[in-house]
C-alpha cells in the first residue's frame, strides 16, 4: 500500500494543492462492480489518469433511496456481478497499491452496520480509504462508527442541501471540530442523483458561503454532466462531484475498451472545463 507522506491527509493535501493554484477539485464517482469488480479497478485508475483528484467508490445497495435511475440500475448490475461492501474494499485496496489518490467510501448505513461499525472502519483503513460518506446516517447517530473513524483518522463527510437549516449548518460545523471532516458535500438540488435541472451557479455560491461558515472546503454534486455545468458548479465552490454522467458512460459502453475510452474522455473534458480561467 502506498503510504501518506506526512501528517496531513490525502484529502487535505488535494484541497490545499488546488486552492493554492486557484483551481478546483474533481471528484469522480463509480458504482463498484458495474460492470464487474475487476473492471472497476481499471475504470477508477482511468479516471485518475484523466484528471480526477478524488475517487468516490460507491458501495452497491439494493435500496439506494438517494440515487436516481442510472445509479440504481448500476447498483443492481453490480450486485448481480457479486459486488458489495467487501468487494468495494477489495477494489479500494487494489487501487491503493497503484495510486496515492484519495478515496471516499460512499454508501448507505446498512452494509456498514451489518459488518459492524468498528470492523467496517478498520477494514476501510486497511484498504486505504480516506473518508466515509454515509448518505442515510443522521449527524447524531452511528457513534461507534464516528468514534472509530476519528481514531483511525478517517474523515466522515457531511451532506448539506438547499433545504438545510441554519441549525443544521451549525451542527455540521460543531461536529467537524470533534470528528474532523476533510470537506462538505453540497447537494445542488433537493432530490435524487442525476437530476437534469439544477441551479448550479446558485449551488456554487451556496457552497462558497458554507465554506466560510463551516471552515471546510465544500464541493457541489448532482446534475453535473457537461463541461458547461461543471464550470458553473465549480465557479465558486472548492470542487465538483460527477457520478451519474460517468455511470451512464459505463452503462452505454459495449466493451471494456469502449467504456474506458468514454469515461476517460468525459473526465478529461470536465477537468479542462473547471481548469479554464474565467
C-alpha positions in Angstrom: 0.0 0.0 0.0 1.2 3.5 -0.8 1.6 5.4 2.4 0.7 9.0 3.2 3.9 11.2 3.2 3.1 13.5 6.1 0.6 14.3 8.9 -1.9 15.9 6.5 -4.5 13.6 5.0 -4.5 12.8 1.3 -7.8 14.7 1.0 -6.5 17.7 2.9 -3.5 17.9 0.6 -5.6 17.7 -2.6 -7.8 20.7 -1.5 -4.8 22.6 -0.3 -3.0 22.0 -3.6 -6.0 23.0 -5.7 -6.6 26.1 -3.6 -3.0 27.2 -3.8 -3.1 27.2 -7.6 -6.6 28.7 -7.9 -8.1 25.5 -9.3 -10.9 23.2 -8.2 -11.0 19.5 -7.2 -12.7 17.0 -9.4 -14.3 14.0 -7.6 -15.3 11.0 -9.7 -17.9 8.5 -8.6 -18.0 4.9 -9.6 -20.5 2.2 -8.6 -18.1 -0.6 -7.8 -18.9 -3.8 -9.5 -20.5 -2.2 -12.5 -19.9 -3.8 -14.9 -17.5 -6.1 -12.9 -15.3 -5.8 -9.8 -12.1 -6.2 -11.8 -13.1 -3.6 -14.4 -14.0 -1.1 -11.7 -10.3 -1.0 -10.7 -9.3 -0.2 -14.3 -12.0 2.4 -14.7 -11.1 4.1 -11.4 -7.4 4.3 -12.4 -8.5 5.7 -15.8 -10.4 8.4 -14.0 -7.3 9.3 -12.1 -5.1 9.3 -15.2 -7.7 11.6 -16.9 -7.6 14.2 -14.1 -9.8 13.1 -11.2 -8.4 14.3 -7.9 -10.5 12.1 -5.7 -12.4 8.8 -6.2 -15.8 8.2 -4.7 -16.2 4.5 -4.6 -19.9 3.6 -4.4 -21.0 0.5 -2.5 -23.9 -1.0 -4.4 -27.0 -1.3 -2.4 -30.4 -2.9 -3.0 -32.4 0.2 -2.0 -30.4 3.3 -3.0 -33.0 5.8 -2.0 -30.8 8.9 -2.6 -29.8 7.7 -6.1 -31.6 8.3 -9.4 -32.4 5.6 -12.0 -29.0 5.4 -13.6 -27.1 4.7 -10.4 -29.9 2.4 -9.1 -29.5 0.3 -12.3 -25.8 0.3 -11.8 -26.3 -1.0 -8.2 -28.5 -3.8 -9.5 -25.9 -4.8 -12.1 -23.1 -4.6 -9.6 -24.9 -6.7 -7.0 -25.7 -9.3 -9.7 -22.0 -9.3 -10.5 -21.2 -10.2 -6.9 -20.2 -6.7 -5.6 -21.0 -5.3 -2.2 -19.1 -3.7 0.7 -16.3 -6.3 0.9 -15.8 -6.2 -2.9 -15.7 -2.4 -2.8 -13.0 -2.6 -0.2 -11.0 -5.1 -2.3 -11.2 -2.6 -5.2 -10.0 0.2 -3.0 -7.1 -1.9 -1.9 -6.1 -2.7 -5.5 -6.3 1.0 -6.4 -4.2 2.0 -3.3 -1.5 -0.5 -4.4 -1.1 1.6 -7.6 -2.1 5.1 -6.6 -2.0 7.7 -3.8 -5.3 9.1 -4.9 -7.7 10.0 -2.1 -10.7 7.6 -1.8 -14.1 8.2 -0.3 -16.2 5.1 0.5 -19.8 6.2 -0.5 -22.8 4.2 0.5 -25.7 3.5 2.9 -25.5 2.7 6.6 -27.0 -0.9 6.4 -23.9 -2.7 4.9 -21.7 -1.0 7.5 -24.0 -1.9 10.3 -24.2 -5.5 9.2 -20.5 -5.8 9.0 -20.1 -4.0 12.3 -19.3 -0.3 12.6 -15.9 -0.7 14.2 -14.9 -3.6 11.9 -16.1 -1.6 8.9 -13.9 1.3 9.7 -10.9 -1.0 10.4 -11.3 -2.7 7.1 -11.7 0.6 5.3 -8.5 1.8 6.8 -6.7 -1.4 5.8 -8.0 -0.9 2.2 -6.6 2.7 2.0 -9.9 4.6 2.4 -9.6 8.2 3.4 -13.2 9.1 4.2 -16.7 7.7 4.6 -19.8 9.3 3.1 -22.9 7.6 4.6 -25.9 9.2 2.9 -28.6 8.0 5.3 -26.8 8.3 8.6 -28.1 11.3 10.7 -25.5 13.5 12.2 -26.1 12.4 15.8 -26.2 8.7 15.0 -23.6 6.0 14.4 -21.5 6.9 17.4 -19.3 3.8 17.3 -18.6 4.4 13.6 -17.8 8.0 14.1 -15.6 7.4 17.1 -13.6 4.6 15.4 -13.2 6.8 12.3 -11.8 9.6 14.4 -9.3 7.1 16.0 -8.3 5.9 12.5 -8.1 9.5 11.1 -10.8 8.7 8.6 -13.0 11.6 7.7 -16.8 11.4 7.7 -18.1 13.7 5.0 -21.3 15.6 5.9 -24.0 16.3 3.4 -25.9 19.6 3.1 -28.7 20.6 0.8 -30.6 23.7 -0.3 -33.2 23.0 2.4 -30.6 22.6 5.2 -31.5 24.9 8.1 -29.1 27.2 9.8 -29.2 24.9 12.8 -28.1 22.0 10.6 -25.2 24.0 9.2 -24.1 24.9 12.7 -24.4 21.2 13.8 -22.1 20.3 10.9 -19.6 23.0 11.9 -19.6 21.9 15.5 -19.4 18.2 14.6 -16.4 18.8 12.4 -14.5 20.1 15.4 -14.7 16.8 17.3 -14.9 14.4 14.3 -12.8 16.1 11.7 -14.1 16.1 8.1 -11.9 17.0 5.1 -14.8 18.6 3.1 -18.5 19.1 2.9 -20.7 17.7 0.1 -23.3 20.2 -1.0 -26.2 18.6 -2.9 -27.2 21.1 -5.7 -30.9 20.0 -5.7 -33.5 18.5 -3.4 -34.0 15.1 -5.0 -32.0 12.1 -6.3 -28.8 11.9 -8.2 -28.9 12.5 -11.9 -31.4 15.4 -11.8 -31.4 17.0 -15.2 -32.1 20.5 -13.9 -30.0 22.0 -11.2 -29.3 25.7 -10.4 -25.6 25.1 -10.5 -24.4 28.7 -10.3 -26.6 29.2 -7.3 -25.3 26.0 -5.8 -21.7 27.1 -6.4 -22.3 30.3 -4.5 -24.1 28.5 -1.7 -21.1 26.1 -1.4 -18.7 29.1 -1.1 -20.9 30.5 1.7 -20.9 27.2 3.5 -17.1 27.1 3.3 -17.0 30.4 5.0 -19.4 29.4 7.7 -18.1 25.9 8.4 -14.4 26.4 7.6 -14.2 23.4 5.3 -13.8 23.0 1.6 -17.2 22.5 0.1 -18.0 20.7 -3.2 -21.1 20.6 -5.4 -22.7 17.4 -6.6 -25.8 16.2 -8.5 -26.8 17.3 -12.0 -23.3 17.8 -13.5 -23.0 16.1 -16.8 -21.3 18.5 -19.2 -18.3 20.9 -19.4 -20.7 23.9 -19.1 -22.4 22.6 -16.0 -19.0 21.6 -14.5 -17.7 25.1 -15.0 -20.8 26.7 -13.5 -20.8 24.4 -10.4 -17.0 24.9 -9.8 -17.1 28.7 -10.2 -17.3 29.5 -6.5 -17.1 26.1 -4.9 -13.9 24.2 -4.0 -14.7 21.4 -6.3 -17.4 19.2 -8.0 -18.6 15.6 -7.8 -19.6 13.8 -11.0 -21.3 10.5 -10.8 -24.4 9.8 -12.9 -22.7 11.0 -16.1 -19.8 8.6 -15.5 -22.2 5.8 -14.7 -24.2 6.4 -17.9 -21.0 6.2 -19.9 -20.2 2.8 -18.4 -23.8 1.6 -19.0 -23.7 2.6 -22.6 -20.3 1.1 -23.4 -20.4 -2.2 -25.2 -16.8 -3.4 -24.4 -14.2 -2.7 -21.7 -12.2 -0.6 -24.2 -15.2 1.4 -25.2 -16.2 2.1 -21.5 -12.7 3.1 -20.6 -12.3 5.4 -23.6 -15.7 7.0 -22.9 -15.1 7.6 -19.2 -11.6 8.9 -19.9 -12.9 11.4 -22.5 -15.6 12.7 -20.1 -13.2 13.1 -17.2 -10.7 14.9 -19.4 -13.4 17.2 -20.6 -14.6 18.1 -17.1 -11.0 18.6 -15.9 -10.4 21.0 -18.7 -13.6 22.9 -18.1 -13.0 23.5 -14.4 -9.4 24.4 -15.0 -10.3 27.0 -17.6 -9.7 30.5 -16.4 -12.8 32.8 -16.3 
